[in-house]
Amino acid sequence: MPTLYDLKPRFQALLAPLVGWLASRGVTANHVTVTAAVLSIVLGACLFFVPAAFVLLPVFLLIRMALNAVDGMLARQYGQKSALGGLLNEVGDVISDAALYLPFAHLPGMNPALVVAAVFLAALTEFVGVCAVAIGAARRYDGPMGKSDRALVFGALGLWVGLGSTPGLAVNLLMAVVAVLLLITCVNRARMAVRGT
């Protein structure tokens, strides 16, 4: 199923000069991975206490996607792949998603259970994707609600909230749809992982 993840090669091509510059200055993939997670936690904390900060979310999510691409390129192209790096990458993504998306549950008019369900299912999609490796298949990134797709939805919602709008029925319905799409993503990744063994 198509997903924004399919655009990753073009995105990486744009980042190639920056990756080369970072590598020449001794920046490692693990440095970038940890930086992305720490910045996500810091912004997530700000979102809990300052609703106007939600306007920063779409910009930060774009930066985070760039950092995620950069750490992978450093690891692959500059011989920095490691077991620790793989672990940091997977755990960092789940922590960052939770830190950035859970603050939506704190907003007036938002159904907290729907937000928590979406965050849980987002983590589950990544878990299923990694489990593919455990059963002898390739890491799965199938959609329809992969990491980049989630960033698009939550980034747009963050901008909307940051500009002063209050969540209501429509936003809660959107969150329910996101949860359903995440569940479908889990099923798709599991199905494709089993086929790939």
Contact map, one row per residue, 1 for C-alpha under 8 A:
11100000000000000000000000000000000000000000000000000000000000000000000000000000000000000000000000000000000000000000000000000000000000000000011100000000000000000000000000000000000000000000000000000
11110100000000000000000000000000000000000000000000000000000000000000000000000000000000000000000000000000000000000000000000000000000000000000011100000000000000000000000000000000000000000000000000000
11111100000000000000000000000000000000000000000000000000000000000000000000000000000000000000000000000000000000000000000000000000000000000000011111011000000000000000000000000000000000000000000000000
01111111000000000000000000000000000000000000000000000000000000000000000000000000000000000000000000000000000000000000000000000000000000000000000001011000000000000000000000000000000000000000000000000
00111111000000000000000000000000000000000000000000000000000000000000000000000000000000000000000000000000000000000000000000000000000000000000100001111000000000000000000000000000000000000000000000000
01111111100000000000000000000000000000000000000000000000000000000000000000000000000000000000000000000000000000000000000000000000000000000000000000000000000000000000000000000000000000000000000000000
00011111111000000000000000000000000000000000000000000000000000000000000000000000000000000000000000000000000000000000000000000000000000000000000000000000000000000000000000000000000000000000000000000
00011111111100000000000000000000000000000000000000000000000000000000100000000000000000000000000000000000000000000000000000000000000000000000000000000000000000000000000000000000000000000000000000000
00000111111110000000000000000000000000000000000000000000000000000000000000000000000000000000000000000000000000000000000000000000000000000000000000000000000000000000000000000000000000000000000000000
00000011111111000000000000000000000000000000000000000000000000000000000000000000000000000000000000000000000000000000000000000000000000000000000000000000000000000000000000000000000000000000000000000
00000011111111100000000000000000000000000000000000000000000000000100100000000000000000000000000000000000000000000000000000000000000000000000000000000000000000000000000000000000000000000000000000000
00000001111111110000000000000000000000000000000000000000000000000000110010000000000000000000000000000000000000000000000000000000000000000000000000000000000000000000000000000000000000000000000000000
00000000111111110000000000000000000000000000000000000000000000000000000000000000000000000000000000000000000000000000000000000000000000000000000000000000000000000000000000000000000000000000000000000
00000000011111111000000000000000000000000000000000000000000000000000000000000000000000000000000000000000000000000000000000000000000000000000000000000000000000000000000000000000000000000000000000000
00000000001111111110000000000000000000000000000000000000000000000100010000000000000000000000000000000000000000000000000000000000000000000000000000000000000000000000000000000000000000000000000000000
00000000000111111111000000000000000000000000000000000000000000000000000000000000000000000000000000000000000000000000000000000000000000000000000000000000000000000000000000000000000000000000000000000
00000000000001111111100000000000000000000000000000000000000000000000000000000000000000000000000000000000000000000000000000000000000000000000000000000000000000000000000000000000000000000000000000000
00000000000000111111110000000000000000000000000000000000000000000000000000000000000000000000000000000000000000000000000000000000000000000000000000000000000000000000000000000000000000000000000000000
00000000000000111111111000000000000000000000000000000000000000000000010011000000000000000000000000000000000000000000000000000000000000000000000000000000000000000000000000000000000000000000000000000
00000000000000011111111100000000000000000000000000000000000000000000000000000000000000000000000000000000000000000000000000000000000000000000000000000000000000000000000000000000000000000000000000000
00000000000000001111111110000000000000000000000000000000000000000000000000000000000000000000000000000000000000000000000000000000000000000000000000000000000000000000000000000000000000000000000000000
00000000000000000111111111110000000000000000000000000000000000000000000000000000000000000000000000000000000000000000000000000000000000000000000000000000000000000000000000000000000000000000000000000
00000000000000000011111111110000000000000000000000000000000000000000000001000100000000000000000000000000000000000000000000000000000000000000000000000000000000000000000000000000000000000000000000000
00000000000000000001111111100000000000000000000000000000000000000000000000000000000000000000000000000000000000000000000000000000000000000000000000000000000000000000000000000000000000000000000000000
00000000000000000000111111100000000000000000000000000000000000000000000000000000000000000000000000000000000000000000000000000000000000000000000000000000000000000000000000000000000000000000000000000
00000000000000000000011111110000000000000000000000000000000000000000000000000000000000000000000000000000000000000000000000000000000000000000000000000000000000000000000000000000000000000000000000000
00000000000000000000011111111011000000000000000000000000000000000000000000000000000000000000000000000000000000000000000000000000000000000000000000000000000000000000000000000000000000000000000000000
00000000000000000000011001111111000000000000000000000000000000000000001001100001000000000000000000000000000000000000000000000000000000000000000000000000000000000000000000000000000000000000000000000
00000000000000000000000000111111100000000000000000000000000000000000011111100001000010000000000000000000000000000000000000000000000000000000000000000000000000000000000000000000000000000000000000000
00000000000000000000000000011111110000000000000000000000000000000000001000000000000010010000000000000000000000000000000000000000000000000000000000000000000000000000000000000000000000000000000000000
00000000000000000000000000111111111000000000000000000000000000000000000000000000000000000000000000000000000000000000000000000000000000000000000000000000000000000000000000000000000000000000000000000
00000000000000000000000000111111111100000000000000000000000000000011011000000000000000000000000000000000000000000000000000000000000000000000000000000000000000000000000000000000000000000000000000000
00000000000000000000000000001111111110000000000000000000000000000011001000000000000000011001000000000000000000000000000000000000000000000000000000000000000000000000000000000000000000000000000000000
00000000000000000000000000000111111111000000000000000000000000000000000000000000000000010001000000000000000000000000000000000000000000000000000000000000000000000000000000000000000000000000000000000
00000000000000000000000000000011111111100000000000000000000000000000000000000000000000000000000000000000000000000000000000000000000000000000000000000000000000000000000000000000000000000000000000000
00000000000000000000000000000001111111110000000000000000000000010011000000000000000000000001000100000000000000000000000000000000000000000000000000000000000000000000000000000000000000000000000000000
00000000000000000000000000000000111111111000000000000000000000000000000000000000000000000001101100000000000000000000000000000000000000000000000000000000000000000000000000000000000000000000000000000
00000000000000000000000000000000011111111100000000000000000000000000000000000000000000000000000000000000000000000000000000000000000000000000000000000000000000000000000000000000000000000000000000000
00000000000000000000000000000000001111111110000000000000000000000000000000000000000000000000000000000000000000000000000000000000000000000000000000000000000000000000000000000000000000000000000000000
00000000000000000000000000000000000111111111000000000000000000000000000000000000000000000000000110110000000000000000000000000000000000000000000000000000000000000000000000000000000000000000000000000
00000000000000000000000000000000000011111111100000000000000000000000000000000000000000000000001100110000000000000000000000000000000000000000000000000000000000000000000000000000000000000000000000000
00000000000000000000000000000000000001111111110000000000000000000000000000000000000000000000000000000000000000000000000000000000000000000000000000000000000000000000000000000000000000000000000000000
00000000000000000000000000000000000000111111111000000000000000000000000000000000000000000000000000110000000000000000000000000000000000000000000000000000000000000000000000000000000000000000000000000
00000000000000000000000000000000000000011111111100000000000000000000000000000000000000000000000000111110000000000000000000000000000000000000000000000000000000000000000000000000000000000000000000000
00000000000000000000000000000000000000001111111110000000000000000000000000000000000000000000000000100010000000000000000000000000000000000000000000000000000000000000000000000000000000000000000000000
00000000000000000000000000000000000000000111111111001000000000000000000000000000000000000000000000000000000000000000000000000000000000000000000000000000000000000000000000000000000000000000000000000
00000000000000000000000000000000000000000011111111111100000000000000000000000000000000000000000000010010000000000000000000000000000000000000000000000000000000000000000000000000000000000000000000000
00000000000000000000000000000000000000000001111111100000000000000000000000000000000000000000000000000010010000000000000000000000000000000000000000000000000000000000000000000000000000000000000000000
00000000000000000000000000000000000000000000111111100000000000000000000000000000000000000000000000000000000000000000000000000000000000000000000000000000000000000000000000000000000000000000000000000
00000000000000000000000000000000000000000000011111111100000000000000000000000000000000000000000000000000000000000000000000000000000000000000000000000000000000000000000000000000000000000000000000000
00000000000000000000000000000000000000000000001111111100000000000000000000000000000000000000000000000000001000000000000000000000000000000000000000000000000000001100000000000000000000000000000000000
00000000000000000000000000000000000000000000001001111110000000000000000000000000000000000000000000000000000000000000000000000000000000000000000000000000000000001111000000000000000000000000000000000
00000000000000000000000000000000000000000000011001111111100000000000000000000000000000000000000000000000000000000000000000000000000000000000000000000000000000000100000000000000000000000000000000000
00000000000000000000000000000000000000000000001001111111100000000000000000000000000000000000000000000000000000000000000000000000000000000000000000000000000001101100000000000000000000000000000000000
00000000000000000000000000000000000000000000000000011111110000000000000000000000000000000000000000000000000000000000000000000000000000000000000000000000000001111110000000000000000000000000000000000
00000000000000000000000000000000000000000000000000001111111100000000000000000000000000000000000000000000000000000000000000000000000000000000000000000000000001100100000000000000000000000000000000000
00000000000000000000000000000000000000000000000000001111111110000000000000000000000000000000000000000000000000000000000000000000000000000000000000000000001001100000000000000000000000000000000000000
00000000000000000000000000000000000000000000000000000011111111000000000000000000000000000000000000000000000000000000000000000000000000000000000000000011011101100000000000000000000000000000000000000
00000000000000000000000000000000000000000000000000000001111111100000000000000000000000000000000000000000000000000000000000000000000000000000000000000000001000000000000000000000000000000000000000000
00000000000000000000000000000000000000000000000000000001111111110000000000000000000000000000000000000000000000000000000000000000000000000000000000000000000000000000000000000000000000000000000000000
00000000000000000000000000000000000000000000000000000000111111111000000000000000000000000000000000000000000000000000000000000000000000000000000000000010001000000000000000000000000000000000000000000
00000000000000000000000000000000000000000000000000000000011111111100000000000000000000000000000000000000000000000000000000000000000000000000000000000010000000000000000000000000000000000000000000000
00000000000000000000000000000000000000000000000000000000001111111110000000000000000000000000000000000000000000000000000000000000000000000000000000000000000000000000000000000000000000000000000000000
00000000000000000000000000000000000100000000000000000000000111111111000000000000000000000000000000000000000000000000000000000000000000000000000000000000000000000000000000000000000000000000000000000
00000000000000000000000000000000000000000000000000000000000011111111100000000000000000000000000000000000000000000000000000000000000000000000000000010000000000000000000000000000000000000000000000000
00000000001000100000000000000000000000000000000000000000000001111111110000000000000000000000000000000000000000000000000000000000000000000000000000000000000000000000000000000000000000000000000000000
00000000000000000000000000000001100100000000000000000000000000111111111000000000000000000000000000000000000000000000000000000000000000000000000000000000000000000000000000000000000000000000000000000
00000000000000000000000000000001100100000000000000000000000000011111111100000000000000000000000000000000000000000000000000000000000000000000000000000000000000000000000000000000000000000000000000000
00000001001100000000000000000000000000000000000000000000000000001111111110000000000000000000000000000000000000000000000000000000000000000000000000000000000000000000000000000000000000000000000000000
00000000000100100010000000001001000000000000000000000000000000000111111111000000000000000000000000000000000000000000000000000000000000000000000000000000000000000000000000000000000000000000000000000
00000000000000000000000000011101100000000000000000000000000000000011111111100000000000000000000000000000000000000000000000000000000000000000000000000000000000000000000000000000000000000000000000000
00000000000000000000000000001000000000000000000000000000000000000001111111110000000000000000000000000000000000000000000000000000000000000000000000000000000000000000000000000000000000000000000000000
00000000000100000010000000001000000000000000000000000000000000000000111111111100000000000000000000000000000000000000000000000000000000000000000000000000000000000000000000000000000000000000000000000
00000000000000000010001000011000000000000000000000000000000000000000011111111111000000000000000000000000000000000000000000000000000000000000000000000000000000000000000000000000000000000000000000000
00000000000000000000000000011000000000000000000000000000000000000000001111111111110000000000000000000000000000000000000000000000000000000000000000000000000000000000000000000000000000000000000000000
00000000000000000000000000000000000000000000000000000000000000000000000111111111100000000000000000000000000000000000000000000000000000000000000000000000000000000000000000000000000000000000000000000
00000000000000000000000000000000000000000000000000000000000000000000000011111111000000000000000000000000000000000000000000000000000000000000000000000000000000000000000000000000000000000000000000000
00000000000000000000001000000000000000000000000000000000000000000000000011111111000000000000000000000000000000000000000000000000000000000000000000000000000000000000000000000000000000000000000000000
00000000000000000000000000000000000000000000000000000000000000000000000001111111100000000000000000000000000000000000000000000000000000000000000000000000000000000000000000000000000000000000000000000
00000000000000000000000000011000000000000000000000000000000000000000000001111111110000000000000000000000000000000000000000000000000000000000000000000000000000000000000000000000000000000000000000000
00000000000000000000000000000000000000000000000000000000000000000000000000110011111011000000000000000000000000000000000000000000000000000000000000000000000000000000000000000000000000000000000000000
00000000000000000000000000000000000000000000000000000000000000000000000000100001111111000000000000000000000000000000000000000000000000000000000000000000000000000000000000000000000000000000000000000
00000000000000000000000000000000000000000000000000000000000000000000000000000000111111100000000000000000000000000000000000000000000000000000000000000000000000000000000000000000000000000000000000000
00000000000000000000000000000000000000000000000000000000000000000000000000000000011111110000000000000000000000000000000000000000000000000000000000000000000000000000000000000000000000000000000000000
00000000000000000000000000001100000000000000000000000000000000000000000000000000111111111000000000000000000000000000000000000000000000000000000000000000000000000000000000000000000000000000000000000
00000000000000000000000000000000000000000000000000000000000000000000000000000000111111111100000000000000000000000000000000000000000000000000000000000000000000000000000000000000000000000000000000000
00000000000000000000000000000000000000000000000000000000000000000000000000000000001111111110000000000000000000000000000000000000000000000000000000000000000000000000000000000000000000000000000000000
00000000000000000000000000000100110000000000000000000000000000000000000000000000000111111111000000000000000000000000000000000000000000000000000000000000000000000000000000000000000000000000000000000
00000000000000000000000000000000100000000000000000000000000000000000000000000000000011111111100000000000000000000000000000000000000000000000000000000000000000000000000000000000000000000000000000000
00000000000000000000000000000000000000000000000000000000000000000000000000000000000001111111110000000000000000000000000000000100000000000000000000000000000000000000000000000000000000000000000000000
00000000000000000000000000000000000000000000000000000000000000000000000000000000000000111111111000000000000000000000000000000000000000000000000000000000000000000000000000000000000000000000000000000
00000000000000000000000000000000110110000000000000000000000000000000000000000000000000011111111100000000000000000000000000000000000000000000000000000000000000000000000000000000000000000000000000000
00000000000000000000000000000000000010000000000000000000000000000000000000000000000000001111111110000000000000000000000000000000000000000000000000000000000000000000000000000000000000000000000000000
00000000000000000000000000000000000000000000000000000000000000000000000000000000000000000111111111000000000000000000000001100100000000000000000000000000000000000000000000000000000000000000000000000
00000000000000000000000000000000000010001000000000000000000000000000000000000000000000000011111111100000000000000000000000000000000000000000000000000000000000000000000000000000000000000000000000000
00000000000000000000000000000000000110011000000000000000000000000000000000000000000000000001111111110000000000000000000000000000000000000000000000000000000000000000000000000000000000000000000000000
00000000000000000000000000000000000000010000000000000000000000000000000000000000000000000000111111111000000000000000001001100000000000000000000000000000000000000000000000000000000000000000000000000
00000000000000000000000000000000000000000000000000000000000000000000000000000000000000000000011111111100000000000000001000000000000000000000000000000000000000000000000000000000000000000000000000000
00000000000000000000000000000000000000011011100000000000000000000000000000000000000000000000001111111110000000000000000000000000000000000000000000000000000000000000000000000000000000000000000000000
00000000000000000000000000000000000000011011001000000000000000000000000000000000000000000000000111111110000000000000000000000000000000000000000000000000000000000000000000000000000000000000000000000
00000000000000000000000000000000000000000001000000000000000000000000000000000000000000000000000011111111100000000010001000000000000000000000000000000000010000000000000000000000000000000000000000000
00000000000000000000000000000000000000000001000000000000000000000000000000000000000000000000000001111111110000000011001000000000000000000000000000000000000000000000000000000000000000000000000000000
00000000000000000000000000000000000000000001101100000000000000000000000000000000000000000000000000111111111000000000000000000000000000000000000000000000000000000000000000000000000000000000000000000
00000000000000000000000000000000000000000000000000000000000000000000000000000000000000000000000000001111111001010010000000000000000000000000000000000000000000000000000000000000000000000000000000000
00000000000000000000000000000000000000000000000000000000000000000000000000000000000000000000000000001111111001111111000000000000000000000000000000000000000000000000000000000000000000000000000000000
00000000000000000000000000000000000000000000000100000000000000000000000000000000000000000000000000000111111101010000000000000000000000000000000000000000000000000000000000000000000000000000000000000
00000000000000000000000000000000000000000000000000100000000000000000000000000000000000000000000000000011111111000000000000000000000000000000000000000000000000000000011000000000000000000000000000000
00000000000000000000000000000000000000000000000000000000000000000000000000000000000000000000000000000000011111000000000000000000000000000000000000000000000000000000011000000000000000000000000000000
00000000000000000000000000000000000000000000000000000000000000000000000000000000000000000000000000000000001111100000000000000000000000000000000000000000000000000000011100000000000000000000000000000
00000000000000000000000000000000000000000000000000000000000000000000000000000000000000000000000000000001111111110000000000000000000000000000000000000000000000000000001100110000000000000000000000000
00000000000000000000000000000000000000000000000000000000000000000000000000000000000000000000000000000000100011111110000000000000000000000000000000000000000000000000000000010000000000000000000000000
00000000000000000000000000000000000000000000000000000000000000000000000000000000000000000000000000000001110001111111000000000000000000000000000000000000000000000000000000000000000000000000000000000
00000000000000000000000000000000000000000000000000000000000000000000000000000000000000000000000000000000100000111111100000000000000000000000000000000000000000000000000000000000000000000000000000000
00000000000000000000000000000000000000000000000000000000000000000000000000000000000000000000000000000000100000111111110000000000000000000000000000000000000000000000000000010011001000000000000000000
00000000000000000000000000000000000000000000000000000000000000000000000000000000000000000000000000001101100000111111111000000000000000000000000000000000000000000000000000000010000000000000000000000
00000000000000000000000000000000000000000000000000000000000000000000000000000000000000000000000000000100100000011111111100000000000000000000000000000000000000000000000000000000000000000000000000000
00000000000000000000000000000000000000000000000000000000000000000000000000000000000000000000000000000000000000001111111110000000000000000000000000000000000000000000000000000000001000000000000000000
00000000000000000000000000000000000000000000000000000000000000000000000000000000000000000000000000000000000000000111111111000000000000000000000000000000000000000000000000000011011001000000000000000
00000000000000000000000000000000000000000000000000000000000000000000000000000000000000000000000011001100000000000011111111100000000000000000000000000000000000000000000000000000000000000000000000000
00000000000000000000000000000000000000000000000000000000000000000000000000000000000000000000000000000000000000000001111111110000000000000000000000000000000000000000000000000000000000000000000000000
00000000000000000000000000000000000000000000000000000000000000000000000000000000000000000000000000000000000000000000111111111000000000000000000000000000000000000000000000000000001001100100000000000
00000000000000000000000000000000000000000000000000000000000000000000000000000000000000000000010010000000000000000000011111111100000000000000000000100000000000000000000000000000000001000000000000000
00000000000000000000000000000000000000000000000000000000000000000000000000000000000000000000010010000000000000000000001111111110000000000000000000000000000000000000000000000000000000000000000000000
00000000000000000000000000000000000000000000000000000000000000000000000000000000000000000000000000000000000000000000000111111111000000000000000000000000000000000000000000000000000000000100000000000
00000000000000000000000000000000000000000000000000000000000000000000000000000000000000000000000000000000000000000000000011111111100000000000000001000000000000000000000000000000000001101100100000000
00000000000000000000000000000000000000000000000000000000000000000000000000000000000000000100010000000000000000000000000001111111110000000000000000000000000000000000000000000000000000000000000000000
00000000000000000000000000000000000000000000000000000000000000000000000000000000000000000000000000000000000000000000000000111111111000000000000000000000000000000000000000000000000000000000000000000
00000000000000000000000000000000000000000000000000000000000000000000000000000000000000000000000000000000000000000000000000011111111100000001000000000000000000000000000000000000000000000100110000000
00000000000000000000000000000000000000000000000000000000000000000000000000000000000000000000000000000000000000000000000000001111111110000011100000000000000000000000000000000000000000000100110010000
00000000000000000000000000000000000000000000000000000000000000000000000000000000000000000000000000000000000000000000000000000111111111000011000000000000000000000000000000000000000000000000000000000
00000000000000000000000000000000000000000000000000000000000000000000000000000000000000000000000000000000000000000000000000000011111111100010000000000000000000000000000000000000000000000000000000000
00000000000000000000000000000000000000000000000000000000000000000000000000000000000000000000000000000000000000000000000000000001111111111111000000000000000000000000000000000000000000000000110011000
00000000000000000000000000000000000000000000000000000000000000000000000000000000000000000000000000000000000000000000000000000000111111111110000000000000000000000000000000000000000000000000000000000
00000000000000000000000000000000000000000000000000000000000000000000000000000000000000000000000000000000000000000000000000000000011111111000000000000000000000000000000000000000000000000000000000000
00000000000000000000000000000000000000000000000000000000000000000000000000000000000000000000000000000000000000000000000000000000001111111000000000000000000000000000000000000000000000000000000011001
00000000000000000000000000000000000000000000000000000000000000000000000000000000000000000000000000000000000000000000000000000000000111111100000000000000000000000000000000000000000000000000000000011
00000000000000000000000000000000000000000000000000000000000000000000000000000000000000000000000000000000000000000000000000000000000111111110000000000000000000000000000000000000000000000000000011011
00000000000000000000000000000000000000000000000000000000000000000000000000000000000000000000000000000000000000000000000000000000000110011111000000000000000000000000000000000000000000000000000010010
00000000000000000000000000000000000000000000000000000000000000000000000000000000000000000000000000000000000000000000000000000000111110001111100000000000000000000000000000000000000000000000000010000
00000000000000000000000000000000000000000000000000000000000000000000000000000000000000000000000000000000000000000000000000000001110100000111110000000000000000000000000000000000000000000000100110000
00001000000000000000000000000000000000000000000000000000000000000000000000000000000000000000000000000000000000000000000000000000100000000011111001000000000000000000000000000000000000000000100000000
11100000000000000000000000000000000000000000000000000000000000000000000000000000000000000000000000000000000000000000000000000000000000000001111101000000000000000000000000000000000000001001100000000
11100000000000000000000000000000000000000000000000000000000000000000000000000000000000000000000000000000000000000000000000000000000000000000111111000000000000000000000000000000000000011001100000000
11100000000000000000000000000000000000000000000000000000000000000000000000000000000000000000000000000000000000000000000000000000000000000000011111001000000000000000000000000000000011011000000000000
00100000000000000000000000000000000000000000000000000000000000000000000000000000000000000000000000000000000000000000000000000000000000000000001111111100000000000000000000000000010011001000000000000
00111000000000000000000000000000000000000000000000000000000000000000000000000000000000000000000000000000000000000000000000001000000000000000111111111100000000000000000000000000000001001000000000000
00001000000000000000000000000000000000000000000000000000000000000000000000000000000000000000000000000000000000000000000001000000000000000000000011111110000000000000000000000000000000000000000000000
00111000000000000000000000000000000000000000000000000000000000001000000000000000000000000000000000000000000000000000000000000000000000000000000011111111000000000000000000000000000000000000000000000
00111000000000000000000000000000000000000000000000000000000000000000000000000000000000000000000000000000000000000000000000000000000000000000000111111111100000000000000000000000000000000000000000000
00000000000000000000000000000000000000000000000000000000000000000000000000000000000000000000000000000000000000000000000000000000000000000000000011111111110000000000000000000000000000000000000000000
00000000000000000000000000000000000000000000000000000000010011000000000000000000000000000000000000000000000000000000000000000000000000000000000000111111111000000000000000000000000000000000000000000
00000000000000000000000000000000000000000000000000000000010000000000000000000000000000000000000000000000000000000000000000000000000000000000000000011111111100000000000000000000000000000000000000000
00000000000000000000000000000000000000000000000000000000000000000000000000000000000000000000000000000000000000000000000000000000000000000000000000001111111110000000000000000000000000000000000000000
00000000000000000000000000000000000000000000000000000000010000000000000000000000000000000000000000001000000000000000000000000000000000000000000000000111111111000000000000000000000000000000000000000
00000000000000000000000000000000000000000000000000000000111010000000000000000000000000000000000000000000000000000000000000000000000000000000000000000011111111100000000000000000000000000000000000000
00000000000000000000000000000000000000000000000000000000010000000000000000000000000000000000000000000000000000000000000000000000000000000000000000000001111111110000000000000000000000000000000000000
00000000000000000000000000000000000000000000000000000000000000000000000000000000000000000000000000000000000000000000000000000000000000000000000000000000111111111000000000000000000000000000000000000
00000000000000000000000000000000000000000000000000000111110000000000000000000000000000000000000000000000000000000000000000000000000000000000000000000000011111111100000000000000000000000000000000000
00000000000000000000000000000000000000000000000000000111110000000000000000000000000000000000000000000000000000000000000000000000000000000000000000000000001111111110000000000000000000000000000000000
00000000000000000000000000000000000000000000000000000010000000000000000000000000000000000000000000000000000000000000000000000000000000000000000000000000000111111111100000000000000000000000000000000
00000000000000000000000000000000000000000000000000110110000000000000000000000000000000000000000000000000000000000000000000000000000000000000000000000000000011111111111000000000000000000000000000000
00000000000000000000000000000000000000000000000000111111000000000000000000000000000000000000000000000000000000000000000000000000000000000000000000000000000001111111100000000000000000000000000000000
00000000000000000000000000000000000000000000000000010010000000000000000000000000000000000000000000000000000000000000000000000000000000000000000000000000000000111111100000000000000000000000000000000
00000000000000000000000000000000000000000000000000010000000000000000000000000000000000000000000000000000000000000000000000000000000000000000000000000000000000011111110000000000000000000000000000000
00000000000000000000000000000000000000000000000000000000000000000000000000000000000000000000000000000000000000000000000000000000000000000000000000000000000000011111111000000000000000000000000000000
00000000000000000000000000000000000000000000000000000000000000000000000000000000000000000000000000000000001110000000000000000000000000000000000000000000000000001001111100000000000000000000000000000
00000000000000000000000000000000000000000000000000000000000000000000000000000000000000000000000000000000001111000000000000000000000000000000000000000000000000001000111111110000000000000000000000000
00000000000000000000000000000000000000000000000000000000000000000000000000000000000000000000000000000000000011000000000000000000000000000000000000000000000000000000011111110000000000000000000000000
00000000000000000000000000000000000000000000000000000000000000000000000000000000000000000000000000000000000000000000000000000000000000000000000000000000000000000000001111111000000000000000000000000
00000000000000000000000000000000000000000000000000000000000000000000000000000000000000000000000000000000000000000000000000000000000000000000000000000000000000000000001111111100000000000000000000000
00000000000000000000000000000000000000000000000000000000000000000000000000000000000000000000000000000000000001000000000000000000000000000000000000000000000000000000001111111110000000000000000000000
00000000000000000000000000000000000000000000000000000000000000000000000000000000000000000000000000000000000001100100000000000000000000000000000000000000000000000000001111111111000000000000000000000
00000000000000000000000000000000000000000000000000000000000000000000000000000000000000000000000000000000000000000000000000000000000000000000000000000000000000000000000011111111100000000000000000000
00000000000000000000000000000000000000000000000000000000000000000000000000000000000000000000000000000000000000000000000000000000000000000000000000000000000000000000000001111111110000000000000000000
00000000000000000000000000000000000000000000000000000000000000000000000000000000000000000000000000000000000000000110010000000000000000000000000000000000000000000000000000111111111000000000000000000
00000000000000000000000000000000000000000000000000000000000000000000000000000000000000000000000000000000000000000100010000000000000000000000000000000000000000000000000000011111111100000000000000000
00000000000000000000000000000000000000000000000000000000000000000000000000000000000000000000000000000000000000000000000000000000000000000000000000000000000000000000000000001111111110000000000000000
00000000000000000000000000000000000000000000000000000000000000000000000000000000000000000000000000000000000000000000010000000000000000000000000010000000000000000000000000000111111111000000000000000
00000000000000000000000000000000000000000000000000000000000000000000000000000000000000000000000000000000000000000100110010000000000000000000000000000000000000000000000000000011111111100000000000000
00000000000000000000000000000000000000000000000000000000000000000000000000000000000000000000000000000000000000000000000000000000000000000000000000000000000000000000000000000001111111110000000000000
00000000000000000000000000000000000000000000000000000000000000000000000000000000000000000000000000000000000000000000000000000000000000000000000110000000000000000000000000000000111111111000000000000
00000000000000000000000000000000000000000000000000000000000000000000000000000000000000000000000000000000000000000000010011001000000000000000000111000000000000000000000000000000011111111100000000000
00000000000000000000000000000000000000000000000000000000000000000000000000000000000000000000000000000000000000000000000010001000000000000000000000000000000000000000000000000000001111111110000000000
00000000000000000000000000000000000000000000000000000000000000000000000000000000000000000000000000000000000000000000000000000000000000000000001100000000000000000000000000000000000111111111000000000
00000000000000000000000000000000000000000000000000000000000000000000000000000000000000000000000000000000000000000000000000001000000000000000011111000000000000000000000000000000000011111111100000000
00000000000000000000000000000000000000000000000000000000000000000000000000000000000000000000000000000000000000000000000010011001100000000000000000000000000000000000000000000000000001111111110000000
00000000000000000000000000000000000000000000000000000000000000000000000000000000000000000000000000000000000000000000000000000000000000000000000000000000000000000000000000000000000000111111111000000
00000000000000000000000000000000000000000000000000000000000000000000000000000000000000000000000000000000000000000000000000000000000000000000011000000000000000000000000000000000000000011111111100000
00000000000000000000000000000000000000000000000000000000000000000000000000000000000000000000000000000000000000000000000000001001100100000001111000000000000000000000000000000000000000001111111110000
00000000000000000000000000000000000000000000000000000000000000000000000000000000000000000000000000000000000000000000000000000001100100000000000000000000000000000000000000000000000000000111111111000
00000000000000000000000000000000000000000000000000000000000000000000000000000000000000000000000000000000000000000000000000000000000000000000000000000000000000000000000000000000000000000011111111100
00000000000000000000000000000000000000000000000000000000000000000000000000000000000000000000000000000000000000000000000000000000000000000001000000000000000000000000000000000000000000000001111111110
00000000000000000000000000000000000000000000000000000000000000000000000000000000000000000000000000000000000000000000000000000000100100101111000000000000000000000000000000000000000000000000111111111
00000000000000000000000000000000000000000000000000000000000000000000000000000000000000000000000000000000000000000000000000000000000100101000000000000000000000000000000000000000000000000000011111111
00000000000000000000000000000000000000000000000000000000000000000000000000000000000000000000000000000000000000000000000000000000000000000000000000000000000000000000000000000000000000000000001111111
00000000000000000000000000000000000000000000000000000000000000000000000000000000000000000000000000000000000000000000000000000000000000011100000000000000000000000000000000000000000000000000000111111
00000000000000000000000000000000000000000000000000000000000000000000000000000000000000000000000000000000000000000000000000000000000000111000000000000000000000000000000000000000000000000000000011111
